[in-house]
C-alpha cells in the first residue's frame, strides 16, 4: 500500500518550520512522488494552506459538521487523484486531541479506502521544556495571568504531556507504524528537519530539494522574559478582551517591541524548581514506556535536554529598575495599540470569573484555553 504519514506534533517542536518548508516545496514534491495537500477551501487566505489545521479542527468539532464534511471530501478527492505514493499531513494539535473524537480511526478509514496505510510521526522534548514552551505560547496570545509556578499547579499533571498516552490511539490506528524523534538527539547533531526527513524514509527523495537554508530554517521564536511579563500584566488588566482580531497579533507587538530594542535575547525560563521536579517524577514512567516502544532504548539515552541555565522569570522578582521600566513601557505601548480602556472594578471581577470558567472548560474538553469558543 501507499503511505499516509500524519505528523501529529507535539506543539512547539519545530512543526511550523517543517510545514512551511513543505508548503514552499509543494510544487516540486509531485516529481518526488510526495503529496503535501492544500486542504484550504476556495477563497481562504494564502496562509491557510501551510498546514492542515482546518481539517484538524473540523475533526475535533471546533468547526461545524458541514465544514467537517467538506474538509474530509477535499482530502478524499486529493487522495483519489494523486499519483503520489506518499501523502503527508501535518497539524501539531493532532497529538493533543481527545480520543473520543476518534480522529486516528477516521483518517485510517479514509486513507485505507484510497489504498494508503496510515503512519504517525511526532517530535518530543522533555516535559519541563514542553510546559515552558506552552506557557510562553500562552503569553504570545495574551492568555496567561499566572506565574509559571501557578501554571504548573494546574497544567503540570495534564495527560496532554504524557507522550505515551498521546501516541497510543495513533499507534493502534497505524498498526504500530510510528516515527518518533527527539527535539534534541543525543545520537545525532544533524538539524531537526534533516533528522525528521530521514526518519520518515524520505531523505533520498527530498535531499535534492532541500538547501542549507531549508535545513536550518526556524520560525515561531519563543518569547523572552520581558515580553512574557508584559503579557501577563496585560492579561490581568483585561487588555486581551478589547483586542480586535486574533490576540496573537498583540503578542507579536510585544515580541517585536522587545526584540527591536535588544531585549529578550534568551527564551523564557520559568522559576518553579519544585514544580518542575514534580513534573519530571510524574512523567518518568510514561517516558520510559514511550522510549522503549519507539527507540528500544532508555529515555535519557536518546533525549538531550536543553543546556542548563537559571530561571529568568520576572514575575517572581525582584526586578531591576531598568528592566521594570522596559516592561512598563511595553505594557503602555501594547495597551495603546489595543486602544485599551480600563473597565470598572465590578466588570473586571466578573471578567476574571469568566476567564476561570473558560480555563476549566478548556481542561475539560482538551483544547488550549485560547481556542475554547
C-alpha positions as CSV (number, residue, x, y, z in Angstrom):
1,X,0.0,0.0,0.0
2,X,0.9,3.6,-0.4
3,X,1.9,5.7,2.7
4,X,-0.1,8.3,4.5
5,X,2.1,9.9,7.1
6,X,0.4,12.1,9.7
7,X,2.7,14.4,11.6
8,X,0.8,14.9,14.8
9,X,3.1,17.2,16.8
10,X,4.0,17.8,19.5
11,X,3.3,21.6,19.6
12,X,6.3,23.8,19.8
13,X,8.7,21.2,18.5
14,X,9.6,22.7,15.1
15,X,6.2,21.9,13.5
16,X,5.7,25.2,11.8
17,X,9.1,25.2,10.2
18,X,8.5,21.7,8.9
19,X,5.1,22.8,7.5
20,X,6.4,26.0,5.9
21,X,9.2,24.1,4.2
22,X,6.8,21.5,2.8
23,X,4.4,24.2,1.6
24,X,7.2,26.0,-0.2
25,X,8.3,22.8,-1.9
26,X,4.7,21.7,-2.7
27,X,5.0,22.5,-6.5
28,X,8.1,20.3,-6.7
29,X,7.0,17.4,-4.5
30,X,5.0,15.6,-7.1
31,X,8.1,14.8,-9.1
32,X,9.4,13.0,-5.9
33,X,6.2,11.0,-5.5
34,X,5.1,13.0,-2.5
35,X,1.9,15.0,-1.9
36,X,1.5,17.6,0.8
37,X,-2.1,18.5,0.1
38,X,-3.6,22.0,0.1
39,X,-6.8,21.5,2.0
40,X,-7.8,25.2,2.4
41,X,-11.2,25.9,0.9
42,X,-11.5,28.2,-2.1
43,X,-11.0,31.8,-1.2
44,X,-9.2,31.1,2.1
45,X,-6.2,33.2,3.0
46,X,-2.9,32.0,1.5
47,X,-1.6,31.2,4.9
48,X,-4.3,28.6,5.4
49,X,-2.5,26.1,3.0
50,X,0.6,25.9,5.1
51,X,-0.7,23.2,7.5
52,X,-3.8,21.2,8.0
53,X,-5.3,22.9,11.0
54,X,-8.7,23.4,9.4
55,X,-9.1,19.6,8.9
56,X,-7.8,19.0,12.5
57,X,-10.2,21.5,14.0
58,X,-13.1,20.1,12.0
59,X,-12.3,16.6,13.2
60,X,-12.3,17.6,16.8
61,X,-15.6,19.5,16.4
62,X,-14.2,23.0,16.8
63,X,-15.8,23.6,13.4
64,X,-19.3,22.6,12.3
65,X,-20.5,19.4,10.7
66,X,-20.7,20.9,7.2
67,X,-17.1,22.1,7.4
68,X,-16.0,18.7,8.6
69,X,-17.7,17.0,5.7
70,X,-16.2,19.5,3.2
71,X,-12.7,19.1,4.7
72,X,-12.8,15.3,4.5
73,X,-14.2,15.5,1.0
74,X,-11.4,17.7,-0.2
75,X,-8.8,15.3,1.3
76,X,-10.6,12.3,-0.3
77,X,-10.7,14.0,-3.7
78,X,-6.9,14.6,-3.5
79,X,-6.2,11.1,-2.4
80,X,-8.3,9.8,-5.3
81,X,-6.5,11.9,-7.9
82,X,-2.8,12.0,-6.7
83,X,-0.3,9.6,-8.3
84,X,2.0,10.1,-5.3
85,X,2.8,7.0,-3.3
86,X,3.3,9.1,-0.1
87,X,0.9,11.7,1.3
88,X,1.9,13.9,4.3
89,X,-0.5,15.7,6.7
90,X,0.8,17.9,9.4
91,X,-1.0,19.6,12.3
92,X,0.6,19.8,15.7
93,X,-2.6,19.6,17.7
94,X,-3.5,16.1,16.4
95,X,-1.3,14.9,19.3
96,X,-3.4,16.6,22.0
97,X,-6.9,15.8,20.7
98,X,-9.2,13.8,23.0
99,X,-9.5,10.1,22.0
100,X,-13.3,10.2,22.0
101,X,-13.3,12.2,18.7
102,X,-11.7,9.1,17.1
103,X,-9.6,11.2,14.7
104,X,-6.9,8.5,14.0
105,X,-9.7,6.0,13.2
106,X,-11.5,8.4,10.9
107,X,-8.3,9.2,9.0
108,X,-7.3,5.5,8.9
109,X,-10.6,4.6,7.2
110,X,-10.4,7.5,4.7
111,X,-6.8,6.6,3.7
112,X,-7.5,2.8,3.5
113,X,-10.4,3.4,1.1
114,X,-7.9,5.0,-1.3
115,X,-5.1,2.5,-0.8
116,X,-3.0,4.3,1.8
117,X,-1.6,2.9,5.0
118,X,-1.7,5.3,8.0
119,X,1.6,6.2,9.8
120,X,2.1,8.6,12.6
121,X,5.1,10.9,13.3
122,X,5.9,13.1,16.2
123,X,8.7,15.1,17.8
124,X,9.1,15.2,21.6
125,X,11.2,17.1,24.2
126,X,11.3,16.9,28.0
127,X,8.0,17.8,29.6
128,X,9.7,20.7,31.6
129,X,10.7,22.3,28.3
130,X,7.3,21.5,26.7
131,X,5.5,23.2,29.6
132,X,7.7,26.2,29.4
133,X,7.0,26.5,25.7
134,X,3.3,26.1,26.4
135,X,3.4,28.9,28.9
136,X,5.4,31.2,26.6
137,X,2.9,30.5,23.8
138,X,0.0,31.5,26.1
139,X,1.9,34.7,26.7
140,X,2.2,35.2,22.9
141,X,-1.6,35.1,22.6
142,X,-2.1,37.2,25.9
143,X,-3.9,34.3,27.6
144,X,-2.0,33.9,30.8
145,X,-2.0,35.9,34.0
146,X,-0.5,33.4,36.4
147,X,3.2,32.9,37.2
148,X,4.9,29.9,35.8
149,X,4.6,28.2,39.2
150,X,0.8,28.8,39.2
151,X,0.6,27.5,35.6
152,X,2.4,24.3,36.6
153,X,0.0,23.7,39.5
154,X,-2.9,23.3,37.1
155,X,-1.2,22.1,34.0
156,X,1.8,20.1,35.2
157,X,-0.2,16.9,35.7
158,X,-2.2,17.0,32.5
159,X,-2.4,13.9,30.3
160,X,-1.6,16.3,27.4
161,X,2.1,15.9,28.3
162,X,2.0,12.1,28.7
163,X,3.6,11.2,25.3
164,X,2.9,7.5,25.6
165,X,-0.8,8.3,26.3
166,X,-1.0,10.9,23.5
167,X,0.6,8.5,21.0
168,X,-1.4,5.3,21.8
169,X,-4.6,6.0,19.7
170,X,-2.4,6.8,16.7
171,X,-0.2,3.7,17.3
172,X,-3.3,1.5,17.4
173,X,-4.8,3.0,14.2
174,X,-1.4,2.9,12.4
175,X,-0.7,-0.7,13.5
176,X,2.5,0.4,15.2
177,X,3.9,2.3,12.2
178,X,5.3,5.3,14.2
179,X,8.2,7.6,13.7
180,X,9.2,9.4,16.9
181,X,12.1,11.8,17.1
182,X,13.6,13.8,20.0
183,X,13.7,17.5,19.6
184,X,17.4,17.2,20.5
185,X,19.0,13.9,19.9
186,X,22.0,12.6,21.9
187,X,22.8,10.3,19.0
188,X,22.9,12.9,16.2
189,X,23.8,16.6,15.9
190,X,22.0,16.9,12.5
191,X,19.3,19.6,12.1
192,X,15.9,18.6,13.3
193,X,14.4,18.8,9.8
194,X,17.1,16.6,8.3
195,X,16.5,14.0,11.1
196,X,12.8,14.1,10.6
197,X,13.0,13.7,6.8
198,X,15.5,10.8,7.2
199,X,13.4,9.2,10.0
200,X,10.4,9.1,7.7
201,X,12.5,7.4,5.0
202,X,12.2,10.4,2.6
203,X,15.7,11.6,2.8
204,X,16.8,10.4,-0.7
205,X,13.7,11.9,-2.3
206,X,13.8,15.3,-0.5
207,X,17.6,15.8,-0.3
208,X,17.8,17.3,-3.8
209,X,15.0,19.8,-2.9
210,X,16.3,20.9,0.5
211,X,19.0,23.5,0.6
212,X,21.1,24.6,3.6
213,X,18.6,27.4,4.3
214,X,15.7,24.9,4.5
215,X,17.6,22.6,6.9
216,X,18.5,25.5,9.2
217,X,15.1,27.2,9.0
218,X,13.4,28.1,12.2
219,X,10.4,30.2,12.9
220,X,7.9,30.9,15.8
221,X,10.6,32.1,18.1
222,X,9.6,31.8,21.7
223,X,9.0,34.9,23.8
224,X,11.6,36.0,26.3
225,X,11.1,37.2,29.9
226,X,10.3,40.8,29.2
227,X,7.5,40.1,26.7
228,X,6.1,37.3,28.9
229,X,5.9,39.6,32.0
230,X,4.3,42.4,29.9
231,X,1.8,39.9,28.5
232,X,1.0,38.6,32.0
233,X,0.3,42.2,33.2
234,X,-1.8,43.0,30.1
235,X,-3.9,39.9,30.7
236,X,-4.5,40.8,34.3
237,X,-5.6,44.3,33.2
238,X,-8.0,42.7,30.8
239,X,-6.5,44.2,27.6
240,X,-6.9,40.9,25.7
241,X,-10.7,41.3,26.0
242,X,-10.6,44.5,23.9
243,X,-8.3,43.3,21.1
244,X,-9.8,43.3,17.6
245,X,-8.8,40.2,15.7
246,X,-6.6,37.3,16.9
247,X,-4.9,38.0,20.2
248,X,-1.6,36.6,18.7
249,X,-1.4,40.0,16.9
250,X,-1.0,41.7,20.2
251,X,1.6,39.1,21.2
252,X,3.6,39.9,18.1
253,X,3.6,43.6,19.1
254,X,5.2,42.5,22.5
255,X,7.8,40.3,20.9
256,X,8.7,42.7,18.1
257,X,9.0,45.7,20.5
258,X,11.3,43.7,22.8
259,X,13.5,42.2,20.1
260,X,13.8,45.6,18.3
261,X,15.3,47.0,21.5
262,X,17.8,44.2,22.0
263,X,15.7,42.7,24.8
264,X,14.7,39.0,25.3
265,X,17.8,37.5,23.6
266,X,17.0,34.4,25.6
267,X,13.8,32.4,25.7
268,X,11.6,32.5,28.8
269,X,12.6,30.1,31.6
270,X,10.2,29.8,34.5
271,X,11.1,29.9,38.1
272,X,9.4,26.8,39.6
273,X,12.1,24.2,40.6
274,X,9.7,22.2,42.9
275,X,7.0,22.1,40.3
276,X,9.4,21.0,37.6
277,X,10.7,18.3,39.9
278,X,7.1,17.0,40.3
279,X,6.6,17.1,36.6
280,X,9.7,15.0,36.0
281,X,8.6,12.5,38.5
282,X,5.0,12.5,37.2
283,X,6.0,11.5,33.6
284,X,9.1,9.4,34.2
285,X,7.3,6.0,33.9
286,X,5.4,7.1,30.7
287,X,8.6,8.4,29.2
288,X,10.3,5.1,29.9
289,X,7.4,3.2,28.1
290,X,7.5,5.7,25.2
291,X,11.2,5.3,24.7
292,X,11.2,1.6,25.0
293,X,8.4,1.3,22.4
294,X,9.7,3.8,20.0
295,X,13.5,3.5,20.3
296,X,14.3,0.3,22.2
297,X,16.4,2.5,24.5
298,X,16.0,4.5,27.7
299,X,14.6,8.0,27.5
300,X,17.9,9.5,28.8
301,X,19.9,7.6,26.2
302,X,18.0,9.4,23.4
303,X,16.6,12.7,24.7
304,X,19.1,15.6,25.1
305,X,17.8,18.3,27.4
306,X,18.4,22.0,26.8
307,X,21.6,23.4,28.2
308,X,21.3,24.2,31.9
309,X,20.5,27.8,32.6
310,X,19.0,29.7,35.6
311,X,15.4,30.9,35.6
312,X,14.8,34.3,34.1
313,X,11.1,34.8,35.0
314,X,10.4,38.3,36.1
315,X,7.1,37.7,37.9
316,X,8.9,36.2,40.9
317,X,11.1,39.4,41.3
318,X,12.9,41.4,42.3
319,X,13.1,43.2,39.0
320,X,16.0,45.6,38.2
321,X,14.8,49.2,37.8
322,X,15.8,49.4,34.1
323,X,14.0,46.1,33.4
324,X,10.9,47.2,35.2
325,X,10.9,50.4,33.1
326,X,11.2,48.4,29.9
327,X,8.3,46.1,31.0
328,X,6.1,49.1,31.9
329,X,6.9,50.8,28.6
330,X,5.9,47.7,26.7
331,X,2.7,47.4,28.6
332,X,1.8,51.0,27.8
333,X,2.7,50.6,24.2
334,X,0.7,47.5,23.8
335,X,-2.3,48.9,25.7
336,X,-2.2,52.0,23.4
337,X,-2.0,49.8,20.3
338,X,-5.2,48.0,21.5
339,X,-6.9,51.3,22.4
340,X,-7.4,49.9,25.8
341,X,-9.9,51.5,28.3
342,X,-9.8,50.2,31.8
343,X,-13.3,48.9,32.7
344,X,-15.0,49.4,36.1
345,X,-13.8,47.3,39.0
346,X,-17.0,45.2,39.1
347,X,-16.6,44.4,35.4
348,X,-13.0,43.3,35.9
349,X,-14.0,40.9,38.7
350,X,-16.8,39.4,36.5
351,X,-14.4,39.0,33.6
352,X,-11.9,37.2,35.8
353,X,-14.6,34.8,36.9
354,X,-15.5,34.1,33.3
355,X,-11.8,33.6,32.4
356,X,-11.5,31.0,35.1
357,X,-14.6,29.2,33.8
358,X,-13.1,29.2,30.3
359,X,-9.8,27.7,31.6
360,X,-11.7,24.9,33.4
361,X,-13.7,24.3,30.2
362,X,-10.5,24.1,28.2
363,X,-9.1,21.5,30.6
364,X,-12.4,19.5,30.4
365,X,-12.5,19.3,26.6
366,X,-8.8,19.2,26.0
367,X,-8.5,22.4,24.0
368,X,-5.9,25.1,24.7
369,X,-7.8,27.8,26.6
370,X,-7.4,30.5,23.9
371,X,-9.2,28.1,21.4
372,X,-12.2,27.5,23.6
373,X,-15.2,29.2,22.0
